[in-house]
Amino acid sequence: MSTFFSRRDSLRWLGAAAATATLGAGPARLAFAAPSLAGGADERRLVVVMLRGALDGLAAVPAVGDPGWATLRGQADADAAANVAAPLPLDATFALHPALTSLHQWFMQKELLVVHATASGYRERSHFDAQQMLESGGERPYALTTGWLGRALQASRQSAMAMTASMPLALRGGDASSTWTPSRGAGNDQDLLARVAQMYSGDAALHTAFTHAMGQQDMAKGAKGGPGFASLTKQAGVFLSEAKGPRVAWLEVGGWDTHNAQTGRLQRLLGELDLGLAALRAALGEHWAHTTVLVMTEFGRTAAYNGTNGTDHGTGSVAFVAGGDVAGGRVHTDWPGLSRASLLDGRDLKPTLDIRAVLAPSLQRQFGLSTAALQSSVFPGLTGRGLDVWRS
């Protein structure tokens, strides 16, 4: 799919830059966004968390009951993690990394669904290509230039907030998408804002979009974001709880490319992830009951450790779906096994579920999109039944 920009499109993006530069001087930095025309079930919220760098799914959710586990990682894990708590049991086969204490509690409360041995259709091992394919929702890298979430937002006319410095690919294509990051700037130049507003007054589309951006600035004036993932998730929960706020949020965590010294690094990273997700839930308050949280990564890592106590780029990994309506307390997987013969290319966890089968039903629930709309414009080429995620 190709994307072409008209003259007005170009002006709108130039306006975006002006608005972003201006708003960046205030307590929060907001990217330009078109007006929100949200409709449908206003109570529902959707949060997507992207783990950039490729999470080791076998470390986050170890298959301790698989006969091949001890051969691949059992002794190595025991040696490397002698001073780390034991994994938190989920069922006879799977456990959670000991740093994921909040997620384990949610699992016990049946508000966390673990989806194992999942991946996009990408089978190479480039971070850039894998992330592009995952965020675009295409069947091959760079086949699409907009994102699956952006296209769904555009079809539904809902708004979204990315807690990032720049607009992620996944949200491109949705006019009512904005970005927010904490800023320490002094104050907005009100004269400049007035001049920009006057400049746009003769164009209905630009005037409406700029007015919307100013409204979002007002919403963000009290934001107190600071460093760290938990601070961003807390602020995302505040935005999502606003009566006129967005109903979709995008967050990112980097650092998952653990080629060496993986055990200690994942202890810290997974602990930060767990703390951040707990902060999100606390900030959402009563809205948690109707929120869906998706946690995903571009691909997994090798099933066995390398020579530097890390793992290299792999294929199958794990995803999490959490929320008050989620039919959790279970691990969903068509488990391929960890014997050498069962591994993809003799090295990776073999994926048995397309990650889009998790994303698509979440979009249907949030936006009320038909299966035909999903398959034609949001996830072109997607076939088959989506995962049953929610309580009936």
C-alpha positions as CSV (number, residue, x, y, z in Angstrom):
1,M,0.0,0.0,0.0
2,S,1.4,3.4,-1.0
3,T,0.6,6.7,0.8
4,F,0.4,10.0,-1.1
5,F,0.2,13.4,0.5
6,S,-1.8,16.3,-1.0
7,R,-0.9,19.9,-0.6
8,R,-3.3,20.2,2.4
9,D,-1.8,17.1,4.0
10,S,1.6,18.8,3.7
11,L,0.3,21.9,5.3
12,R,-1.2,19.9,8.1
13,W,2.1,18.2,8.8
14,L,3.9,21.6,8.8
15,G,1.3,22.8,11.2
16,A,2.0,19.8,13.3
17,A,5.7,20.8,13.6
18,A,4.7,24.4,14.5
19,A,2.3,23.2,17.2
20,T,4.7,20.7,18.6
21,A,7.5,23.2,18.8
22,T,5.2,25.7,20.5
23,L,3.7,23.2,23.0
24,G,7.1,21.8,23.8
25,A,7.8,25.0,25.8
26,G,5.1,24.2,28.3
27,P,4.7,21.5,31.0
28,A,4.1,18.9,28.4
29,R,5.1,18.3,24.8
30,L,2.1,17.5,22.6
31,A,2.3,16.6,18.9
32,F,-0.4,18.1,16.6
33,A,-3.6,16.1,16.2
34,A,-6.8,16.4,14.3
35,P,-10.1,16.7,16.2
36,S,-11.4,13.7,18.1
37,L,-14.7,12.3,16.8
38,A,-14.8,9.4,19.3
39,G,-18.0,7.4,19.4
40,G,-19.2,4.0,20.5
41,A,-18.6,2.4,23.9
42,D,-17.0,5.4,25.7
43,E,-16.2,3.3,28.8
44,R,-13.7,1.0,27.0
45,R,-10.0,1.8,27.0
46,L,-7.1,0.2,25.1
47,V,-3.5,0.4,26.1
48,V,-0.7,-1.1,23.9
49,V,2.8,-1.6,25.3
50,M,5.6,-2.2,22.8
51,L,8.7,-3.9,24.2
52,R,11.4,-2.9,21.7
53,G,14.5,-5.0,21.3
54,A,12.8,-8.5,21.5
55,L,11.8,-9.9,24.8
56,D,13.0,-13.4,25.7
57,G,9.6,-15.0,26.1
58,L,11.2,-18.1,27.6
59,A,12.6,-16.0,30.4
60,A,9.5,-14.0,31.0
61,V,7.3,-17.2,31.0
62,P,9.6,-20.2,31.4
63,A,8.3,-23.6,30.4
64,V,9.6,-25.3,33.5
65,G,7.4,-28.3,33.0
66,D,8.5,-29.0,29.4
67,P,11.0,-32.0,29.3
68,G,13.3,-30.0,27.1
69,W,13.6,-27.1,29.5
70,A,16.3,-28.6,31.7
71,T,18.4,-29.4,28.7
72,L,18.1,-25.9,27.2
73,R,18.1,-23.7,30.2
74,G,17.6,-25.5,33.5
75,Q,21.2,-25.7,34.7
76,A,22.2,-22.4,33.1
77,D,19.4,-20.7,34.8
78,A,20.2,-22.3,38.1
79,D,23.9,-21.2,37.8
80,A,23.2,-17.7,36.7
81,A,20.2,-17.0,38.9
82,A,21.4,-18.5,42.2
83,N,20.5,-15.4,44.1
84,V,17.2,-14.8,42.3
85,A,13.8,-16.0,43.6
86,A,12.1,-19.0,42.0
87,P,9.7,-18.5,39.1
88,L,6.0,-17.9,40.0
89,P,3.9,-20.9,39.0
90,L,1.0,-20.6,36.5
91,D,0.2,-24.2,35.7
92,A,1.9,-27.5,35.4
93,T,4.0,-26.3,32.4
94,F,4.5,-22.6,32.8
95,A,5.6,-20.0,35.3
96,L,6.2,-16.3,35.4
97,H,9.5,-14.6,36.0
98,P,9.9,-13.7,39.7
99,A,10.0,-10.0,38.9
100,L,6.5,-10.1,37.5
101,T,4.7,-10.1,40.9
102,S,1.8,-7.8,39.9
103,L,1.2,-9.8,36.8
104,H,1.2,-13.0,38.7
105,Q,-1.4,-11.6,41.1
106,W,-3.6,-10.6,38.1
107,F,-3.2,-14.1,36.7
108,M,-4.5,-15.5,40.0
109,Q,-7.4,-13.0,39.9
110,K,-8.1,-14.2,36.3
111,E,-7.3,-10.8,34.8
112,L,-4.2,-11.8,32.9
113,L,-4.1,-14.0,29.8
114,V,-0.6,-15.2,28.7
115,V,-0.2,-16.0,25.0
116,H,2.9,-18.1,24.4
117,A,4.7,-19.2,21.2
118,T,3.3,-16.2,19.3
119,A,4.9,-13.9,16.7
120,S,4.1,-11.9,13.6
121,G,4.6,-13.6,10.2
122,Y,8.2,-12.3,10.0
123,R,10.8,-15.0,10.0
124,E,14.1,-13.1,9.7
125,R,15.9,-11.5,12.6
126,S,16.2,-7.8,11.9
127,H,14.8,-5.5,14.7
128,F,14.0,-2.8,12.1
129,D,12.1,-5.0,9.7
130,A,10.4,-7.0,12.5
131,Q,9.2,-3.8,14.2
132,Q,8.0,-2.3,11.0
133,M,6.0,-5.4,10.1
134,L,4.5,-5.7,13.6
135,E,3.5,-2.0,13.8
136,S,2.2,-1.8,10.3
137,G,0.2,-5.0,10.5
138,G,1.4,-6.0,7.0
139,E,2.3,-9.4,5.7
140,R,5.9,-8.3,4.9
141,P,8.1,-5.5,6.0
142,Y,7.4,-2.1,4.4
143,A,4.4,-3.3,2.5
144,L,2.3,-0.8,4.5
145,T,3.3,2.7,5.5
146,T,0.6,3.3,8.1
147,G,-0.1,1.4,11.3
148,W,-2.8,-1.1,12.2
149,L,-3.8,1.0,15.2
150,G,-3.8,4.2,13.2
151,R,-6.1,2.7,10.6
152,A,-8.5,1.3,13.2
153,L,-8.6,4.7,14.9
154,Q,-9.3,6.4,11.5
155,A,-12.1,4.0,10.8
156,S,-13.7,4.5,14.2
157,R,-12.9,8.2,14.6
158,Q,-11.5,7.6,18.1
159,S,-8.5,9.4,19.5
160,A,-5.2,8.1,20.9
161,M,-2.2,9.3,22.9
162,A,1.3,7.9,22.4
163,M,3.5,8.5,25.5
164,T,6.5,8.9,23.2
165,A,8.6,11.8,21.8
166,S,7.6,11.0,18.2
167,M,4.6,9.3,16.6
168,P,5.1,5.5,16.4
169,L,4.4,3.8,13.1
170,A,1.5,1.8,14.7
171,L,-0.5,5.1,15.1
172,R,0.2,6.6,11.7
173,G,-2.9,6.9,9.6
174,G,-5.0,8.0,12.5
175,D,-5.7,11.8,12.3
176,A,-6.8,11.9,16.0
177,S,-3.4,10.6,17.3
178,S,-1.2,12.8,19.5
179,T,2.0,12.3,21.5
180,W,3.0,13.4,25.0
181,T,6.3,13.4,26.9
182,P,7.2,15.3,30.0
183,S,9.0,18.6,29.5
184,R,10.7,21.1,31.8
185,G,10.2,24.1,29.5
186,A,9.3,27.6,30.8
187,G,6.0,28.6,29.4
188,N,4.1,28.9,26.1
189,D,4.5,31.9,23.9
190,Q,0.9,33.0,23.9
191,D,1.5,35.6,21.2
192,L,2.9,33.0,18.9
193,L,-0.1,30.7,19.6
194,A,-2.4,33.5,18.8
195,R,-0.6,34.2,15.5
196,V,-0.7,30.5,14.5
197,A,-4.5,30.4,15.3
198,Q,-5.0,33.5,13.2
199,M,-3.0,32.0,10.3
200,Y,-5.2,28.9,10.4
201,S,-8.5,30.7,10.8
202,G,-9.2,30.8,7.0
203,D,-8.9,27.0,6.7
204,A,-11.7,25.0,8.4
205,A,-9.7,21.8,8.7
206,L,-6.5,23.4,10.0
207,H,-8.4,25.7,12.4
208,T,-10.4,22.8,13.8
209,A,-7.3,20.7,14.2
210,F,-5.3,23.5,15.9
211,T,-8.2,24.1,18.3
212,H,-8.2,20.5,19.2
213,A,-4.4,20.6,19.9
214,M,-4.9,23.5,22.2
215,G,-7.6,21.6,24.0
216,Q,-5.2,18.7,24.5
217,Q,-2.6,21.2,25.9
218,D,-5.2,22.3,28.4
219,M,-5.8,18.7,29.4
220,A,-2.1,18.1,29.9
221,K,-1.3,21.3,31.9
222,G,-1.5,19.4,35.2
223,A,0.6,16.5,34.0
224,K,3.5,15.6,36.2
225,G,5.4,13.1,34.2
226,G,8.9,12.2,35.2
227,P,11.6,9.8,34.2
228,G,10.8,6.1,34.1
229,F,8.2,3.8,32.7
230,A,6.0,3.9,35.8
231,S,5.7,7.6,35.6
232,L,4.6,7.4,32.0
233,T,2.0,4.7,32.7
234,K,0.6,6.6,35.6
235,Q,0.1,9.7,33.4
236,A,-1.4,7.6,30.6
237,G,-3.9,6.3,33.1
238,V,-4.7,9.9,34.1
239,F,-5.2,10.9,30.5
240,L,-7.4,7.9,29.8
241,S,-9.5,8.7,32.8
242,E,-10.3,12.2,31.7
243,A,-13.9,12.7,30.5
244,K,-12.7,14.3,27.3
245,G,-9.4,12.4,27.1
246,P,-8.3,9.7,24.7
247,R,-9.5,6.2,24.9
248,V,-6.4,4.6,23.5
249,A,-2.8,4.9,24.7
250,W,0.5,3.6,23.3
251,L,3.6,3.1,25.5
252,E,7.1,1.7,24.8
253,V,10.0,0.2,26.8
254,G,13.4,-0.4,25.2
255,G,16.4,-2.4,26.2
256,W,15.2,-6.0,25.6
257,D,18.1,-6.9,23.2
258,T,19.8,-9.0,25.9
259,H,22.8,-10.5,24.0
260,N,24.8,-10.7,27.2
261,A,24.4,-10.8,31.0
262,Q,20.7,-11.4,30.5
263,T,19.7,-12.6,33.9
264,G,20.4,-9.4,35.8
265,R,19.2,-7.2,33.0
266,L,15.9,-8.9,32.7
267,Q,15.4,-8.9,36.5
268,R,15.6,-5.1,36.3
269,L,13.6,-4.6,33.1
270,L,10.8,-7.0,34.0
271,G,10.6,-5.4,37.4
272,E,10.2,-2.0,35.8
273,L,7.6,-3.4,33.4
274,D,5.7,-4.9,36.3
275,L,5.8,-1.7,38.4
276,G,4.7,0.4,35.4
277,L,1.7,-1.8,34.6
278,A,0.7,-1.7,38.3
279,A,0.9,2.1,38.2
280,L,-1.3,2.1,35.1
281,R,-3.9,0.0,36.8
282,A,-3.9,2.2,39.9
283,A,-4.2,5.4,37.8
284,L,-7.1,4.0,35.9
285,G,-9.1,3.2,39.0
286,E,-12.6,2.1,38.2
287,H,-11.8,2.3,34.5
288,W,-9.6,-0.8,34.8
289,A,-12.8,-2.9,34.7
290,H,-13.2,-2.0,31.0
291,T,-9.6,-1.6,30.0
292,T,-7.6,-4.0,27.7
293,V,-3.8,-3.9,28.0
294,L,-1.7,-5.6,25.3
295,V,2.0,-6.2,25.8
296,M,3.9,-7.3,22.8
297,T,7.4,-7.5,21.3
298,E,8.8,-7.8,17.7
299,F,10.2,-11.4,18.1
300,G,11.7,-13.7,20.6
301,R,15.2,-14.9,21.3
302,T,17.2,-18.1,21.0
303,A,16.0,-21.0,23.1
304,A,19.5,-21.7,24.4
305,Y,22.0,-19.2,26.0
306,N,25.0,-18.0,24.0
307,G,28.5,-17.9,25.2
308,T,28.1,-14.5,27.1
309,N,25.1,-15.6,29.2
310,G,22.7,-13.9,26.9
311,T,20.4,-14.8,24.0
312,D,20.4,-13.9,20.4
313,H,17.7,-12.9,18.0
314,G,15.0,-15.5,17.7
315,T,11.4,-15.9,16.6
316,G,8.6,-17.1,18.9
317,S,7.9,-15.1,22.1
318,V,5.1,-14.3,24.5
319,A,2.4,-11.6,24.7
320,F,0.2,-10.5,27.6
321,V,-3.4,-9.4,27.6
322,A,-4.6,-7.9,30.9
323,G,-7.8,-6.1,32.1
324,G,-10.9,-6.3,34.2
325,D,-12.9,-8.0,31.4
326,V,-10.2,-10.4,30.3
327,A,-10.8,-14.1,30.6
328,G,-7.5,-14.6,32.3
329,G,-5.9,-17.1,34.6
330,R,-4.7,-19.2,31.8
331,V,-1.9,-19.7,29.3
332,H,-3.1,-19.8,25.7
333,T,-0.8,-21.7,23.5
334,D,-0.4,-24.5,20.9
335,W,2.8,-25.4,22.6
336,P,5.4,-26.7,20.0
337,G,7.8,-28.1,22.6
338,L,11.4,-27.5,23.4
339,S,13.1,-30.6,22.1
340,R,15.8,-29.9,19.6
341,A,13.6,-31.4,16.8
342,S,10.8,-29.0,17.8
343,L,12.8,-25.8,17.6
344,L,12.5,-23.6,14.5
345,D,15.8,-23.9,12.6
346,G,17.1,-25.9,15.6
347,R,17.5,-22.7,17.6
348,D,14.2,-20.8,18.2
349,L,10.9,-21.3,19.9
350,K,8.6,-22.1,17.0
351,P,5.6,-19.7,16.8
352,T,2.2,-21.4,16.5
353,L,-0.1,-18.3,16.7
354,D,-0.1,-15.1,14.6
355,I,0.1,-12.1,17.0
356,R,-2.6,-10.5,14.9
357,A,-5.1,-13.0,16.2
358,V,-4.6,-11.3,19.5
359,L,-4.6,-7.8,18.2
360,A,-7.6,-8.1,15.9
361,P,-10.3,-9.1,18.5
362,S,-9.0,-6.3,20.8
363,L,-9.6,-3.8,18.1
364,Q,-13.0,-5.2,17.4
365,R,-13.9,-4.8,21.0
366,Q,-12.6,-1.3,21.3
367,F,-13.8,0.1,18.0
368,G,-16.7,-2.0,17.0
369,L,-15.1,-2.8,13.7
370,S,-16.5,-5.7,11.6
371,T,-14.4,-8.7,10.6
372,A,-14.6,-7.5,7.0
373,A,-13.3,-4.1,7.9
374,L,-10.5,-5.6,9.9
375,Q,-9.4,-7.9,7.1
376,S,-9.7,-5.4,4.3
377,S,-8.1,-2.3,5.8
378,V,-6.6,-2.9,9.3
379,F,-5.0,-6.3,8.9
380,P,-5.0,-7.0,5.1
381,G,-4.6,-10.8,4.4
382,L,-5.5,-11.9,8.0
383,T,-7.6,-15.0,8.0
384,G,-8.8,-17.4,10.6
385,R,-10.5,-16.9,14.0
386,G,-9.3,-14.4,16.5
387,L,-8.4,-15.4,20.0
388,D,-11.3,-15.5,22.5
389,V,-10.0,-13.0,25.1
390,W,-13.0,-11.8,27.2
391,R,-15.4,-13.2,29.7
392,S,-18.8,-14.0,28.1
